[in-house]
């Protein structure tokens, strides 16, 4: 029988805006206790079931955040690597610095976060890891999204690597791969109206369902599109 969400703790990066903010709200409503990692702690005041800690994916703060979450809650049951960055550029124009920034935020930081929390995800016997990837982790939609897609393809592989490594210990991982979602990031790169894009609330509802699945019903990838795609 699954453990009640009220006793479970989830860490969410980038929890003060977009998908991360909605996730935090919906998880708390469902009874989860949330540890929110944000760059500006003043942007997300703490409240019931909400612990807020400074976290910048570019500053190697993963272990500090994990340690603070453990000190506050005493356990970690799930991680949601939601923080991400997209710098539009073609593969021939992308600078080393911009490529390194995307690799750091979209890939290296989630790896460090999982490494820091691994013993505690094992201890609960049903640890869950959600990697917010993108449909750009499944295909390259345009030249200007190519370098970003490289990092998100790697993020999808990260989710599979986590699943393979933690399977015997009850750890399950899912790469969530949405297309355009009505957030500031999408608004900066598309002219689509919000109503034409996938809503953050719908992404959050699907992630909540995945988090509550038993160990015998792993969802390795969850692809979500707001428009017609050949495969998604």
C-alpha positions in Angstrom: 0.0 0.0 0.0 1.3 3.5 -0.9 2.4 5.8 1.9 0.1 8.8 2.4 1.5 12.0 0.7 1.2 13.9 4.0 4.3 12.2 5.3 6.3 12.6 2.1 8.8 15.3 1.1 9.5 16.6 -2.3 12.2 19.0 -3.5 11.4 21.2 -6.4 14.0 23.5 -8.2 12.8 26.7 -9.8 9.6 26.6 -7.7 8.8 30.3 -7.7 7.5 30.6 -11.3 6.0 28.7 -14.2 5.5 24.9 -13.9 7.5 24.8 -10.6 5.2 27.2 -8.8 2.1 25.4 -9.9 3.7 22.1 -9.0 4.5 23.4 -5.5 0.9 24.6 -5.0 -0.7 21.4 -6.3 1.6 19.1 -4.3 0.9 21.0 -1.1 -2.8 20.8 -1.7 -2.4 17.0 -2.2 -0.7 16.8 1.2 3.0 16.7 0.2 5.6 18.7 2.2 7.6 20.8 -0.3 11.1 22.1 -0.2 11.4 24.8 -2.8 14.7 25.8 -4.2 14.7 29.3 -5.6 17.3 31.9 -6.5 15.5 34.7 -4.7 13.9 33.5 -1.5 11.9 36.7 -1.2 10.0 35.7 -4.3 8.3 32.8 -2.5 7.4 33.4 1.1 7.3 30.2 3.2 3.9 28.8 4.4 2.3 25.6 5.7 4.0 22.7 4.2 6.5 24.9 2.3 10.2 25.3 3.1 12.0 27.8 0.9 15.8 27.6 0.5 18.2 29.5 -1.8 19.2 27.5 -4.8 20.9 28.6 -8.0 21.7 25.8 -10.4 24.8 27.7 -11.6 26.4 27.9 -8.2 26.9 24.3 -7.0 24.4 24.7 -4.1 22.8 21.2 -4.5 24.3 19.7 -1.3 23.5 22.7 0.8 19.9 22.6 -0.3 19.6 18.8 0.4 21.2 19.2 3.8 18.8 22.1 4.7 15.8 20.0 3.5 16.9 17.1 5.7 17.4 19.4 8.7 13.9 20.8 8.2 11.9 17.7 7.3 14.1 14.8 8.2 13.6 12.9 4.9 13.5 13.2 1.1 11.1 11.1 -0.9 11.1 12.8 -4.3 13.1 15.3 -6.4 11.7 17.4 -9.3 14.5 19.0 -11.3 12.4 21.8 -12.8 14.9 24.6 -13.2 16.0 25.1 -16.8 17.3 27.6 -19.3 17.0 28.0 -23.1 19.4 30.2 -25.0 18.3 30.4 -28.7 21.2 29.9 -31.1 22.2 27.5 -33.9 24.9 24.9 -33.3 27.4 27.0 -35.4 26.7 30.2 -33.5 26.3 29.1 -29.9 29.2 30.4 -27.7 31.1 28.2 -25.3 29.8 30.2 -22.4 26.2 29.9 -23.4 26.5 26.2 -24.1 28.2 25.6 -20.8 25.4 27.6 -19.0 22.7 25.4 -20.5 24.6 22.2 -19.8 25.2 23.3 -16.2 21.5 24.2 -15.5 19.8 21.6 -17.6 22.1 18.6 -16.9 25.0 19.0 -14.5 23.0 20.5 -11.6 20.2 17.8 -11.7 23.0 15.2 -11.6 24.6 16.8 -8.6 21.2 17.1 -6.9 20.4 13.4 -7.4 23.8 12.4 -6.1 23.4 14.5 -3.0 19.9 13.1 -2.2 20.5 9.5 -3.3 20.9 7.9 0.1 17.6 9.3 1.3 15.7 8.4 -1.9 17.0 4.8 -1.3 16.0 4.9 2.4 12.3 5.5 1.6 12.1 2.5 -0.7 10.0 4.4 -3.3 12.1 7.4 -4.2 10.9 9.4 -7.1 12.8 11.6 -9.5 11.2 13.8 -12.1 13.4 15.4 -14.7 11.7 18.3 -16.5 13.1 17.8 -20.0 11.2 18.9 -23.1 10.0 17.7 -26.4 13.3 19.1 -27.5 14.7 16.1 -25.7 13.0 13.9 -28.2 13.6 15.8 -31.5 15.2 19.0 -32.8 12.4 21.3 -33.9 14.5 24.1 -35.3 18.1 25.3 -35.9 17.8 27.8 -33.1 16.7 25.2 -30.6 19.5 22.7 -31.5 22.0 23.4 -28.7 19.1 23.5 -26.2 17.9 20.1 -27.6 21.3 18.6 -27.0 21.1 19.4 -23.3 17.5 18.1 -23.1 18.3 14.9 -24.9 20.9 14.4 -22.3 18.4 15.1 -19.6 16.1 12.4 -20.9 19.1 10.0 -20.8 19.7 11.1 -17.2 16.2 10.0 -16.2 16.8 6.6 -17.7 20.2 6.4 -16.0 18.6 7.1 -12.6 16.0 4.5 -13.2 18.6 1.8 -14.1 20.8 2.7 -11.1 18.1 2.8 -8.5 15.6 0.2 -9.7 16.5 -2.4 -7.1 16.2 0.2 -4.3 12.7 1.3 -5.4 13.8 4.5 -7.1 11.8 5.4 -10.2 12.5 8.2 -12.6 10.5 9.9 -15.3 11.5 12.4 -18.0 8.7 14.8 -18.5 8.8 16.2 -22.1 6.3 19.0 -22.8 6.2 21.1 -25.9 5.2 24.8 -25.5 3.8 25.4 -22.0 2.2 28.8 -21.1 5.1 30.1 -19.1 7.5 33.0 -19.5 10.1 30.8 -21.2 7.7 29.8 -24.0 6.3 33.3 -24.4 9.8 34.5 -25.1 10.3 32.2 -28.1 6.8 31.7 -29.6 3.9 33.9 -30.8 1.3 31.3 -29.7 -1.4 32.6 -27.4 -1.4 31.1 -23.9 -4.7 29.4 -24.7 -3.0 27.5 -27.6 -0.2 26.1 -25.3 -0.3 23.4 -22.7 -1.2 24.8 -19.3 1.2 24.4 -16.3 -1.7 23.1 -14.2 -2.1 20.2 -16.6 1.6 19.3 -16.5 1.4 19.4 -12.7 -1.6 17.1 -12.6 0.2 14.5 -14.7 3.4 14.7 -12.5 1.3 14.3 -9.4 -0.2 11.1 -10.9 3.2 9.8 -11.8 4.6 10.5 -8.3 1.8 8.4 -6.7 2.2 5.3 -8.9 3.5 2.2 -7.2 7.0 0.8 -8.0 5.4 -1.7 -10.4 4.0 1.0 -12.7 7.0 3.2 -13.8 6.5 5.8 -16.5 9.9 6.3 -18.0 8.9 9.2 -20.4 5.9 11.4 -20.5 5.6 13.4 -23.8 3.0 16.2 -23.9 2.3 18.4 -26.9 -0.1 21.3 -27.6 0.2 20.9 -31.4 0.3 18.2 -34.0 3.6 16.3 -34.0 4.7 13.3 -36.0 5.2 11.1 -32.9 3.9 13.2 -30.0 
